[in-house]
Amino acid sequence: MHTSNLNRWRHGHRYHVHNEKNERRTYLVIGITVAMMIVEIIAGWLTGSMALLADGWHMGTHAVALGITAFAYYYARRHADNPTYSFGTGKVGTLGGYTSAVALAIVALLMGAESIQRLLAPQPIRFNEAIGVAVAGLIVNLGCALLLQANHSLDHGDHDPGHHHHDDQNLKAAYLHVLADALTSFLAIFALLTGKALGWLWMDPLMGLVGGGVIAYWAYGLLGETSRILLDSGIDRQVLGRIRAAIEADADNRVTDLHVWRIGSRQQAAIVSIVTHFPQPTGHYKKLLADFPELVHVTVEINACRTPPCILVKDSSKTFR
């Protein structure tokens, strides 16, 4: 058969989200973050503020994490048509998000350890200078968060800022890193103002502990979300039930095996094994799944039940005869 005749049955595997805008925004945020990191580290060292110094180093680790985000975008785009990736590079962004979540968790642990050390051995703080730099850091962080939030989709049923819904886990990781920066800047300002007014030097490292705990919580949530996708898990049972029901709505069909997994931030692949008395062309069964646009790569296995008796039972755990 001529090759051109086969093209209509072929399809690409560009299942990653079109992320050029997100990639450009990430590069811009990296530049801003690195500049502010340098300012805060120098200011924290000169003023003796643990909260400010922690925020500066925290921004530094986020600059590295944002670099991971940018690299994931580049790599997914560069290898989008590489045939060695069976389902394209749609999961590269998820892997980038997972790696960034690990970095976020490490940051939380380091902040906690350093804050405990400062609680045990308080150091003098130059409050006025530290407050000024912390306010500048907060403004920069909020500006970066707004840049990354442009393509950010909020799940209105969840008001926890660590549990926003993103179609792009790579962007979500970058957003959480910047949001964590904003949180530590806010806590640093609160600690410095309280310490200056009441003389409570212990408030500065205490806020470092609080910030580390919140960041660890966000990291845990992102690790769970991305790891489920990387392990081909996390497809809702109700979704699986609706897919099965759509196939079996054609009364003669019974689904004996069903596998659904993510191959991108939105896209899913499926392998469906069907037993039927009257086999139809593969396209017939794919049309039954027309209400599932996220299923972009569907493989159907059709098993003809021709030898009587042949009982098609609803319970897929039973043996077909």
C-alpha positions as CSV (number, residue, x, y, z in Angstrom):
1,M,0.0,0.0,0.0
2,H,1.3,3.4,-0.9
3,T,2.6,5.4,2.1
4,S,0.4,8.4,1.3
5,N,-2.7,6.2,1.7
6,L,-1.6,5.4,5.3
7,N,-1.3,9.0,6.4
8,R,-5.0,9.3,7.2
9,W,-4.6,6.7,9.9
10,R,-1.6,8.3,11.4
11,H,-1.6,11.0,14.0
12,G,1.0,13.0,15.9
13,H,1.9,12.8,19.6
14,R,2.1,16.4,20.5
15,Y,0.1,16.0,23.6
16,H,1.8,18.7,25.7
17,V,0.0,22.0,26.3
18,H,1.1,24.8,24.0
19,N,3.2,26.7,26.6
20,E,5.1,29.4,24.7
21,K,3.6,32.2,26.7
22,N,4.2,30.3,30.0
23,E,7.8,29.7,29.0
24,R,8.4,33.4,28.2
25,R,6.8,34.5,31.5
26,T,9.0,32.0,33.4
27,Y,12.2,33.4,31.9
28,L,11.0,36.9,32.9
29,V,10.2,35.8,36.5
30,I,13.6,34.0,36.7
31,G,15.4,37.3,35.9
32,I,13.4,39.3,38.5
33,T,13.8,36.6,41.1
34,V,17.6,36.4,40.8
35,A,18.0,40.2,41.0
36,M,15.8,40.3,44.2
37,M,17.6,37.3,45.7
38,I,20.9,39.1,45.5
39,V,19.4,42.2,47.2
40,E,17.8,40.3,50.0
41,I,20.8,38.1,50.8
42,I,23.1,41.1,51.1
43,A,20.5,43.1,53.1
44,G,19.8,40.1,55.4
45,W,23.5,39.6,56.1
46,L,24.1,43.3,56.8
47,T,21.0,43.8,59.0
48,G,21.2,40.4,60.8
49,S,17.6,39.4,59.9
50,M,17.1,35.7,59.8
51,A,13.7,36.1,58.2
52,L,15.1,38.3,55.5
53,L,18.2,36.1,54.9
54,A,16.0,33.0,54.7
55,D,13.8,34.8,52.2
56,G,16.8,35.7,50.1
57,W,18.1,32.1,50.0
58,H,14.6,30.9,49.6
59,M,14.4,33.1,46.4
60,G,17.7,31.6,45.3
61,T,16.4,28.1,45.5
62,H,13.2,29.2,43.7
63,A,15.4,30.7,40.9
64,V,16.9,27.2,40.5
65,A,13.4,25.6,40.6
66,L,12.1,28.1,38.0
67,G,15.1,27.1,35.9
68,I,13.8,23.5,36.1
69,T,10.4,24.8,34.9
70,A,12.0,26.7,32.0
71,F,14.1,23.6,31.0
72,A,11.1,21.4,31.1
73,Y,9.3,23.7,28.6
74,Y,12.3,23.7,26.4
75,Y,12.8,20.0,26.5
76,A,9.2,19.1,25.8
77,R,9.1,21.5,22.8
78,R,12.5,20.3,21.5
79,H,11.6,16.6,21.6
80,A,7.9,16.8,20.8
81,D,8.3,14.8,17.7
82,N,10.9,12.3,19.0
83,P,9.6,8.8,18.3
84,T,11.4,7.4,21.3
85,Y,8.7,9.0,23.5
86,S,5.8,6.6,22.9
87,F,3.1,9.2,23.8
88,G,5.1,12.4,23.2
89,T,6.6,14.7,25.8
90,G,3.4,15.6,27.6
91,K,4.6,14.4,30.9
92,V,7.9,16.3,30.9
93,G,6.1,19.3,32.5
94,T,4.7,17.0,35.2
95,L,8.2,15.7,35.8
96,G,9.4,19.3,36.1
97,G,6.6,20.0,38.5
98,Y,7.6,17.0,40.6
99,T,11.2,18.0,40.7
100,S,10.3,21.5,41.7
101,A,8.1,20.2,44.5
102,V,11.1,18.2,45.8
103,A,13.1,21.4,45.8
104,L,10.3,23.2,47.6
105,A,10.3,20.6,50.3
106,I,14.1,20.9,50.8
107,V,13.7,24.6,51.1
108,A,11.1,24.1,53.8
109,L,13.4,21.8,55.8
110,L,16.4,24.2,55.5
111,M,14.2,27.1,56.7
112,G,13.0,25.1,59.6
113,A,16.5,24.0,60.6
114,E,18.0,27.5,60.4
115,S,15.1,29.0,62.3
116,I,15.5,26.6,65.2
117,Q,19.1,27.5,65.3
118,R,18.3,31.2,65.5
119,L,15.7,30.5,68.2
120,L,18.3,28.9,70.3
121,A,20.9,31.6,69.6
122,P,19.1,34.9,68.9
123,Q,21.1,37.6,67.0
124,P,20.6,41.4,66.9
125,I,18.6,42.7,63.9
126,R,18.7,46.1,62.2
127,F,15.0,46.4,61.8
128,N,14.5,49.5,59.7
129,E,16.7,48.4,56.8
130,A,15.4,44.8,57.0
131,I,11.8,46.0,56.8
132,G,12.4,48.1,53.8
133,V,14.0,45.3,51.8
134,A,11.3,42.8,52.9
135,V,8.6,45.1,51.6
136,A,10.4,45.4,48.3
137,G,10.7,41.7,48.1
138,L,7.0,41.2,48.8
139,I,6.1,43.6,46.0
140,V,8.4,41.8,43.6
141,N,7.0,38.4,44.6
142,L,3.4,39.5,44.1
143,G,4.2,41.0,40.7
144,C,5.9,37.7,39.7
145,A,2.9,35.7,41.0
146,L,0.5,37.8,38.8
147,L,2.7,37.2,35.8
148,L,2.5,33.4,36.3
149,Q,-1.2,33.6,37.2
150,A,-2.2,34.8,33.8
151,N,-2.8,31.3,32.6
152,H,-3.7,30.1,36.0
153,S,-7.2,28.5,36.4
154,L,-8.6,28.7,39.9
155,D,-10.7,25.9,41.3
156,H,-13.5,27.9,43.1
157,G,-14.4,25.0,45.3
158,D,-11.0,25.2,47.0
159,H,-9.8,28.3,48.8
160,D,-6.4,27.0,49.8
161,P,-3.7,28.9,47.8
162,G,-1.7,25.7,47.8
163,H,-4.4,23.8,46.0
164,H,-5.2,25.8,42.9
165,H,-6.0,23.8,39.8
166,H,-3.7,24.1,36.9
167,D,-3.8,22.4,33.5
168,D,0.0,22.8,33.5
169,Q,1.7,21.2,36.6
170,N,5.0,22.8,35.5
171,L,3.5,26.2,35.7
172,K,1.8,25.3,39.0
173,A,5.2,24.4,40.5
174,A,6.6,27.8,39.4
175,Y,3.5,29.6,40.7
176,L,3.8,27.9,44.1
177,H,7.5,28.7,44.4
178,V,6.8,32.4,43.8
179,L,3.8,32.3,46.1
180,A,6.0,30.8,48.8
181,D,8.4,33.7,48.3
182,A,5.6,36.1,48.8
183,L,4.6,34.2,52.0
184,T,8.1,34.3,53.5
185,S,8.4,38.0,52.6
186,F,5.0,38.7,54.3
187,L,6.0,36.7,57.4
188,A,9.4,38.5,57.5
189,I,7.7,41.9,57.5
190,F,5.3,40.8,60.3
191,A,8.2,39.4,62.4
192,L,10.4,42.5,61.9
193,L,7.6,44.9,62.8
194,T,6.6,42.9,65.9
195,G,10.3,42.6,66.9
196,K,10.9,46.3,66.5
197,A,7.8,47.3,68.4
198,L,8.0,44.8,71.3
199,G,11.6,43.7,71.3
200,W,10.7,40.1,70.5
201,L,13.7,38.8,68.6
202,W,12.3,35.3,68.8
203,M,9.4,36.3,66.5
204,D,11.8,36.5,63.5
205,P,12.9,32.8,63.6
206,L,9.4,31.7,64.7
207,M,7.9,33.2,61.5
208,G,10.6,31.2,59.6
209,L,9.2,28.0,61.2
210,V,5.7,29.0,60.3
211,G,6.7,29.8,56.7
212,G,8.6,26.5,56.4
213,G,5.6,24.5,57.6
214,V,3.2,26.1,55.1
215,I,5.7,25.6,52.2
216,A,6.2,22.0,53.2
217,Y,2.4,21.5,53.1
218,W,2.2,23.0,49.6
219,A,5.1,20.8,48.5
220,Y,3.4,17.7,49.8
221,G,0.3,18.5,47.8
222,L,2.2,19.1,44.6
223,L,4.2,15.9,45.1
224,G,1.0,13.9,45.5
225,E,-0.6,15.5,42.4
226,T,2.4,15.0,40.1
227,S,3.4,11.6,41.3
228,R,0.0,10.2,40.6
229,I,0.3,11.3,37.0
230,L,3.8,10.0,36.6
231,L,2.7,6.6,38.0
232,D,-0.3,6.5,35.7
233,S,-2.7,6.7,38.6
234,G,-5.3,9.2,39.8
235,I,-8.0,8.7,37.1
236,D,-11.3,9.1,39.0
237,R,-13.3,5.9,39.3
238,Q,-16.4,7.8,38.2
239,V,-14.7,8.7,35.0
240,L,-13.7,5.1,34.4
241,G,-17.4,4.1,35.1
242,R,-18.7,6.7,32.6
243,I,-16.3,5.4,29.9
244,R,-17.4,1.8,30.5
245,A,-21.0,2.8,30.5
246,A,-20.6,4.7,27.2
247,I,-19.2,1.6,25.5
248,E,-21.8,-0.7,27.1
249,A,-24.7,1.6,26.2
250,D,-24.5,-0.3,22.9
251,A,-26.3,-3.3,24.5
252,D,-24.3,-6.1,22.9
253,N,-20.9,-4.7,24.2
254,R,-19.2,-5.7,27.4
255,V,-15.9,-4.1,28.5
256,T,-13.6,-6.8,29.9
257,D,-10.5,-4.6,30.3
258,L,-10.0,-0.9,30.6
259,H,-6.8,1.2,31.1
260,V,-6.9,5.0,31.2
261,W,-3.9,7.1,32.0
262,R,-2.6,10.7,31.5
263,I,-0.2,11.5,28.7
264,G,-0.3,15.3,29.2
265,S,-1.7,17.9,31.5
266,R,-5.2,17.5,30.1
267,Q,-4.9,14.6,27.6
268,Q,-5.5,10.9,28.4
269,A,-4.9,7.7,26.6
270,A,-7.0,4.5,26.9
271,I,-6.9,0.9,26.0
272,V,-10.3,-0.8,25.9
273,S,-11.0,-4.5,25.5
274,I,-14.5,-5.4,24.3
275,V,-16.4,-8.6,23.9
276,T,-19.4,-8.6,21.5
277,H,-21.5,-10.9,19.4
278,F,-21.5,-8.6,16.5
279,P,-18.1,-6.9,16.0
280,Q,-18.1,-3.5,14.4
281,P,-15.2,-1.4,12.9
282,T,-13.0,0.2,15.5
283,G,-14.3,3.6,14.6
284,H,-17.7,2.6,15.8
285,Y,-16.5,2.1,19.3
286,K,-14.4,5.3,19.3
287,K,-17.5,7.3,18.3
288,L,-19.2,6.0,21.5
289,L,-16.5,7.9,23.4
290,A,-17.1,11.2,21.6
291,D,-18.2,12.8,24.9
292,F,-14.7,12.4,26.3
293,P,-12.5,14.9,24.4
294,E,-9.6,14.3,26.8
295,L,-9.2,10.8,25.4
296,V,-6.8,11.7,22.5
297,H,-5.3,8.3,22.0
298,V,-7.7,5.3,22.2
299,T,-6.8,1.7,21.3
300,V,-9.7,-0.7,21.0
301,E,-9.4,-4.5,21.2
302,I,-12.5,-6.3,19.8
303,N,-13.1,-9.9,20.8
304,A,-15.9,-11.7,18.9
305,C,-18.0,-14.1,20.9
306,R,-19.0,-16.6,18.3
307,T,-19.1,-20.0,20.0
308,P,-22.4,-20.7,21.9
309,P,-23.2,-20.5,24.6
310,C,-21.8,-17.0,24.9
311,I,-23.1,-15.0,28.0
312,L,-22.1,-11.4,28.1
313,V,-22.2,-10.5,31.8
314,K,-22.0,-7.1,33.3
315,D,-19.5,-8.0,36.0
316,S,-16.1,-7.7,34.3
317,S,-14.5,-9.9,37.1
318,K,-16.5,-12.9,35.7
319,T,-15.2,-15.1,32.9
320,F,-16.8,-14.8,29.5
321,R,-18.0,-18.0,28.0
